[in-house]
Amino acid sequence: MKKAVYIKFENDETVIGRWQTIGVVDKKEDYTPGKKILMRGAVSEMYFLPNGEEYGVWKTGWTKNLVKMASNGGYLFCPYHIQEMDGELYMFLDTGEKAILDSIYPKDNHGGIMVLKQADKKRYTKNEIEA
């Protein structure tokens, strides 16, 4: 029986908006802006709505320092780090956290660090995105 996890919402204005997926690296230090990297099945963009509201196929939600995504009937909580590089904001989303929080994956599996670049800081609603 899975136990419910409750994580209190904490705002982070820098995450709100639309982010383009650049690709996946093994560790954050492996990424340099402008360098081509492998996509490995990642989605092309992600939206982070105000107040951590869930959106999209993965029911992506968030709270400060964590992105929540639906997976195998439960949720993954993946830590993120936002960093400015060459005047642009990049998000490094540690998808390897699934190895800890989802028992279906082997404990030594690391999904990598998904690299996203902020496309805009608009405070989207679900209706705007789906229109």
C-alpha positions in Angstrom: 0.0 0.0 0.0 1.4 3.4 -1.1 1.4 6.2 1.5 0.3 9.6 0.6 2.9 12.3 0.5 2.0 15.9 1.3 4.3 18.7 0.4 3.3 22.2 1.3 3.3 24.6 -1.6 5.9 27.3 -1.6 6.0 29.9 -4.4 8.9 30.5 -6.7 8.2 33.2 -9.3 11.2 32.3 -11.5 9.7 28.9 -12.5 6.4 30.3 -13.8 6.0 30.4 -17.6 6.8 28.3 -20.6 10.1 26.3 -20.8 11.6 24.7 -23.9 13.3 21.4 -23.5 16.9 21.4 -24.7 17.7 17.8 -23.9 19.2 15.5 -21.2 22.7 15.4 -19.7 24.2 13.2 -17.0 25.0 16.1 -14.7 24.4 19.8 -14.8 28.0 20.7 -15.3 27.9 18.8 -18.7 25.7 21.5 -20.3 27.0 24.6 -22.1 24.5 27.0 -23.8 24.3 26.4 -27.5 25.8 22.9 -27.3 23.6 20.2 -28.9 22.5 17.4 -26.5 20.5 14.3 -26.7 16.7 14.6 -26.3 16.0 11.0 -25.0 12.2 11.1 -25.4 11.8 14.4 -23.5 8.8 16.6 -24.3 9.5 19.7 -26.4 8.1 22.2 -23.8 6.7 22.4 -20.3 4.4 25.0 -18.7 4.6 25.9 -15.0 1.4 27.6 -14.0 0.9 30.0 -11.1 0.3 28.5 -7.6 1.8 25.2 -8.7 -1.4 24.2 -10.6 -1.1 20.9 -12.4 -1.1 20.8 -16.2 -0.5 18.5 -19.1 -0.1 14.8 -19.8 2.3 14.4 -16.8 0.0 16.5 -14.6 3.0 18.6 -13.9 2.8 20.7 -10.8 5.5 22.3 -8.7 6.5 23.9 -5.4 9.8 25.7 -4.7 12.7 23.4 -5.6 10.5 20.4 -6.7 8.6 19.5 -9.9 5.8 17.0 -9.4 4.9 14.7 -12.4 2.4 11.8 -12.7 4.0 8.4 -13.1 2.7 4.9 -12.9 -0.4 5.8 -10.9 1.6 8.0 -8.5 3.8 11.0 -8.6 7.5 11.7 -9.0 9.0 14.6 -7.1 12.1 15.8 -9.0 14.3 18.6 -7.7 15.2 21.5 -10.0 17.8 24.2 -10.0 17.4 27.4 -12.0 20.5 29.2 -13.3 21.2 32.2 -15.5 23.7 31.5 -18.3 24.5 33.9 -21.1 21.6 36.1 -20.1 19.0 33.3 -20.3 17.4 31.2 -17.6 17.9 27.5 -17.6 16.2 24.9 -15.5 18.1 21.7 -14.6 15.4 19.1 -13.6 16.8 16.0 -11.9 14.6 13.2 -13.4 16.8 10.6 -11.6 14.8 11.3 -8.4 12.3 8.8 -9.8 14.7 6.0 -8.8 14.2 7.0 -5.2 10.5 7.8 -5.2 9.0 5.2 -7.6 9.8 1.6 -6.6 9.2 0.3 -10.2 12.6 1.6 -11.2 15.8 0.0 -10.0 17.5 2.1 -7.2 20.6 2.6 -9.3 18.8 4.0 -12.4 19.4 7.6 -13.1 17.2 9.3 -15.7 19.6 12.2 -16.1 19.2 15.9 -15.8 16.6 17.4 -18.1 17.8 20.9 -19.4 15.1 23.4 -20.1 15.4 27.1 -21.3 12.8 29.6 -20.2 10.9 30.7 -23.4 8.7 33.3 -21.5 7.6 34.3 -18.1 3.9 34.6 -18.9 1.4 33.5 -16.1 -0.5 31.0 -18.3 -3.9 29.4 -17.5 -4.9 26.0 -18.7 -7.5 27.6 -21.0 -4.9 29.8 -22.7 -2.6 26.8 -23.4 -5.3 24.6 -24.7 -6.9 27.3 -27.0 
